[in-house]
Amino acid sequence: MSNQLGASPLTPTPSQTVGPFFHLGLSWLFDTRVADADAPGQHISVQGRILDGDRAPVPDAVLEVWQADANGLYVAPVADQRVLPARNFRGCARCPTDELGAFQFSTVRPGRVPPPESGIQAPHLSVQIFMRGLLRPLLSRIYFADERANLQDLVLGRVPESRRHTLLARPRADQRDVFEWNVMLQGPDETVFFDA
């Protein structure tokens, strides 16, 4: 391709991406505790990695997690929630990935929350993932593999059975209070992401 003056061919410029800027300007907003140590409920931690389509770690992502407390109550009450959540329960956390794409946060296992209309929702955590190259964050959920209520969950029931495993956090064999959940951005085991 040549320019209008008939001179040398034009060279395309590199494409632009969003970030990475999380570790540079937002680190003061990071807090990996959804619940304080004295909040009521079963205390757990969730750990994992964010990997791209080539299974390479994503070192500059941020996970934003929010959830209900052990009784199924949110910090920001929904319209029909007349009871406040547990003391020392923050309800959300924001945690970065490290150079290996790893993240970890501590919380209490959430209770079941009422759905917007009818049916049930199994205990779950809502997750937003921010990272370079994304103009909009990715939305997903974390369910617990050992939870019987998963069978009746309205959202999980709409996910093809062959892909549900990507939303399940599994307890570690050596530490039952540590759950592992990894995010695959592309490929055959791509994590299920939801539209906002």
C-alpha positions, 0 to 999 in steps of 0.5 A: 500500500502506498500513500497518496503522494506516491512515496514509500509504502505505509507501515501499519502501527502496532495495535493498542491494548488496554493496560497493563496498568493495574499494578501501577495505579490500582494496587492500593485498591487490592484486598484479598479478604472477602470476610475478616477472620472473625466473620461467622461461617466456614472459612475457606480460601480460593486459589488458582491461575489465569491462563491464556489460550496457549496456557501461558500465565496472565500476570497482570489481571485483576479478579473482582469477587463478590458474594453473599455471606454464610446466611445468603445475605449480601452487603448491598441489600436486594429489594426483599432483603430485610436482614443485614449480613454478618458482622465483619463480612465485606462481601467483595474482594479485589485481587491481582494475579502474580507473575505466574498468573496466580491469585488467592483470596480468603472468604467464608463459604456463601449460603444459598441466595434467593433467585430474582424470580423462582427456583434456587441458586446454589452457593456461588461467588460472582467474578469479574476479570479485568486484564489487558486487551479487554475493553469489557471485563469477563463475568463468571461464577464460582460454584463448589464441586461438593455442593448438592444444590448445584443440581437445581441451580437456575444459572448452572442448569443453563450451562451445557453439561460438558462445560459446567466443570469450568465453573466448579472449584474443587477442594484440595485433597490435602487441605479441605478448606482450600478450593482450586478454580482456574480460569482458561481464557480460550481453548477446549477448556475455556471457562464459561463467561456470561454476558452482562 
